[in-house]
Amino acid sequence: MNSRLIGPAASVLTALLLVPVQVFPQLPLLLAERFYVGAGWVQIIIMAVYAGWLAGRMTDPMAARRLRPRIWLLFSLVFFLQLFLGLAGIERLLMTGKLHLPIPALIIAGPIYRGSDFFMPVLFTITLLLVGTAWCSHLCYIGAWDDLCSRARGEPARLPGWWSRARHGILFLVVAVAILLRHFAVGRQTALMLAAVFGLAGVGIMLAASRRLGLMAHCTAFCPMGLLGNWLGYFSPWRMRIEAGCTACMQCRRVCRYSALERDNILKRRVGRSCTLCGDCVSACHSGQIGYSLPLLGKEKARTVFVVLIISLHAVFLAVARI
């Protein structure tokens, strides 16, 4: 794809994704439509223009490295602003008027406990199939804060081996507790309290471990959805590849906050399982030996397609924010 077509392609794709959101659901999902009938169409135009402009800026890997954390944080701020305003009395911002705690683990635990409402697991899975593990570096409403905390330290430290293994146990625990709560018909208030404790523990890890280590400890060693994302990411065609000409200068390791590019990974020319396709390593590699991989496409074209897809999804998620 010609670089001049990236912006228009992202604009068109964003509009195509948002039109069904405006037309088919019985409840208005677009923010503008929730307050003024017909305003959703204006919002679609605005988001399409925004996606086109942003995709054009993200074409340059160095610019993308600067912009990604900012637009990710922007989405999270909009998401939580809608939550707080909804709690303050503007119930249309909560859609159904029911409070769902914004904790990623509840994407899987919530439907198991309730036995219904599988929208978020379906959305999570579809997104992973489209853009691989990039959910965890571009679209997660919590991950942006872990990223911000990790940047308090310049170069990331090495994550202790037992930390990454521990989240297998955390995933098992989250699923098991949800099953037990449903089996014993435990009340909603108790379930919410347990979820809140889990969420606060995650915040503590961000503030303590992520800030101290300079890496995203919450996302790579605590969040069960991050682990599920790594597993389901194998079904996506997207990969980050290190080519044979790599000089092992370790510059990519200095910017990776997901512990996916440790020394052993680089020497073996194999990106770690915790990679989330954030792309920061692409701009750090002076020899151009690392990049996005998609079957039948070279790394430059693969990255172009990835930018169009991920920016379009970002614009869509921003448009609907807290649904």
N, C-alpha and C positions, 0 to 999 in steps of 0.2 A: 504493500500500500504506500503510495506517495505521501510524504510527510505533510504536504499541504492538504491532504484529504482527511487527516486524522481528526481535526476539529469538526468538519461537517459530518463525518461518520459517527462521531460521538453524539453530536446533536440529533441526528436522525435516529440513532439507536435509543437514545434517552426518550425521545418523543414516542417511539414505537412501544417502548416498555410502559410508559405512563398512560397512554391512551386507554388500554384495557382497564387500568386501575381507576380511571375516571368514569368509564362507561358501564362496566359490568357489576361491581359490588353494590349491594343494596344500601349499605352505610357508606357515606362519603369518606374516602381514605385520604385524599389530598387535603392538606391543611387549609388552603384557601376555600375549597368547596365546603368545608365544615361550617363556614361562617356566611358565605355568600354563594347562592346557587349560580352556577355557571362560571365562577371565578377559577375553578380548577383548570379550565382551558388556558387561562392566562398564566397560571402557575406552570403548566406544561411548557409553554413557550419560553418562559423565564428560565426554567431548569434546563431546557434544551440548549439555549444560548450559553448558559453557565457551563454546561458540560463541554460544549465545543471550545469555548475559551480556555478552560482548564486543561483539556486534553492537548491542545496546542502548546501550552506551557510545559506540560509533562513530557513532551517529546524529548527534551534534553535531559539525560540522566542526572546531571548535577542539579538542575532545577527541580527535578522530581524528588531528589533526596531532601531538598529544603521544603518543598511544598507538601509532600505526603503527610508528615506529622501535623502540619497546620490544618489541612482540610479534614484530616481524621479527627482532630480535636474540635474543629468547627461542627462536624456532624454530632459528636458526643455532646457538645454544649447545647445544640438545638434540641437534641433528644431529652436531655435532663431539664432544660428550661421548660419544655412542654409538660414534663412530669410534675415539676414543682408548681407551675401555673395551674395544672389540672387539680393538684391537691389543694391549691389555694381557692378553688371554687369554680374554675372554668372547666367543667366536666367534659365538654366536647373534645378537649385535648387528650382525654383518656379513652376516647371512643366509646367503650361500653359503660364507662363510669366505674369500672372495677379496677382495683389496684393490682398490678402484677409487678412484683419486685424486680428491678432491673439487674438481675444477677445471671450471668451467662449459664451457670449450672442448671438454672431452672428451665432452660430450653429443652433439656431432656428430662429433668426431674419433675417439672410441672405436669406435663401430659401423663407421665406414669402415675403420679398421685391422683390426678383428676380423672384419668381414663378418657380424656377428650381434649379438644383444642390442640391439634397437632400442626397448626399452621407454622409455628416457628421451626420445629424440626424439619418440616418439608422445605421451608425457605432456606434454612441452613444447608440442607443437603443439595438443593438445586444450585445454590451459590457455589458450593464446593466443586460441583461438577463443571460449572462454567469457568471459574477462575482459580480452582485448586484451593490451597490453604491460604489464599490472600484474604479470606474473611478475617483472619487473625491479625492482619497488618494494615487493613484498610477500612473494614466495615463493622467491627465489633465496637459497641458503644462503651465498653469498659476498657478495652485494650489501649485506647488513646491515653488514658491516665497512667497506665503502667509504663507506656512509652515515655511519657513526660517525666515520670519519676526516674526512669533509667538514665535519662540524659543529664542528671545531676552529676554524674561522673563521666569523665571524658572517654576513657577506653574501658570496655567491659572486661570484667574478671572472668575467670573460668567457673562455670556452674558445677558445684559438687555433684559427683555421679549419682549419689543416692537421691538427690532432689528430683531429677528427671524420672527416676524409677518410682518415686513416691506417688506421683500423680496417677499411676495405674491403680494404686490402692485407694486414692481419693475418688476416682471415677467409680470403682466398685462400691465404695461406701455411699456415694451420692445415690446411685441406682438402688442399692439395697435399702437404704433408709426410705426412699420414695415408695418402694414396694411394700415395706412394712407399715408405713403410715396409711397407705390405702387399704391394706389387708385388715388392719385393726381399726379402720374408720376413725382415725385421729382427726380432730377438728381442724378447720382452716386456720384458726388463730395460732394453734401450736405449730402447724406446718410453716406458717409465715415467720414465726419466731425463730425456728430452726434455720430457715433460709436466711434470715437477717443475720444470725450469728455467723453463718458460713460466709456471707457477703462481707461482713466486717473483718473477718479473718483475712480475706483476700486483700482488703484495703490495707490492713496492717502489714502484709507481705510487701505490697507496693512501697509503702512508706519506709519500711525498714530494709528489707533485702534488696529490692530493685534499686533504691537510691544508693545503697552501700556498694553493691556489686557492679552497677552500671549496665545491668542487663534486665530483661523483662522476666523477673522471677515468677510473678503471678501467672503470666501467660504460658511460660514454658515448664513450670514445675508445680502449679497448683490448680489451674483451671481445667476441669474435666473436658470442656468443649474444645480446648486447644488440643488435647490428646485425640479426641474423636476427629477433629479436623485433620490431624496428621494421618490418621488411619484412612479416613474417607478420601483424603487427597490422593491416595494411590489410584483411585478410580478416575481421576482427572488426568488429561493429557499434559497438563502443565508441569514443567520441571525447571529447576535452575541447574545448569551444567557448568562444570569446570573443564576446560579444554586441555589437551595434552601439552600445549605450549606454556602453561602456567609456570611462572618463575618462583612461586612460593615466597613472594615478598611479604606476605601476611597483611597487606594493606586492607584486604577485604575483611579479615578477622577483626580489625580495629573498629569497624563500623557495624558489625553484626551484633545485634542485641538479643538474638534468639538462640545463641549458642549453637548455631548451625554450621559455623565455619571455624572450628577449632583446628589446631595444627595438624592433627591426624587426618581430619577431613580433607584439608587442603593437599597434604602430601599424597593421599590416596585418590585425589581428584574426584571426591564424592561429597556432595553437600549433605549435611546432617539431616536427620528426620524432622527436626524441629523447624526447618526452613518454612517461612510463610510467604515467600515470593515478594518480600517488601521492596527488593531492588536496590537497596543502599549499596550493596557490594558491587553492582554494575558500574556505578560512578567512581568507586574507589579503586577499581582494577585499572592500572595504568597500561597494561599490555592487552587489554580487551579480551581476556581469556575466560571470562565468566559472563553468563547471560541467560536469558529465558530460552527455553526449549519447547517447541511444539512440533509434532510430527509433520514432515514435508516442508517445513519452513526454516530458513536460516534464523540466527539469533536476532538480527535486526528487525526482520519482518515479524518474528514471533513477539518481540517486545512491543512493536507497533500495535499488533492485534490485542495484546494484553492491556495496553494503555487505554484503548478504545473501550474494551469490555469493563475494566475496573472503574474507570471514570464514569461511564454510563451508570453502572450499579451504584456508585457513590451518589450521583445526582438523584437517582430514584430513591435510595434510602433516605437521603436528605429531604426529599419532597414529602415522603410519608412519615418520616421520623418515628414518633411513638404511636404505632397502630395497635 
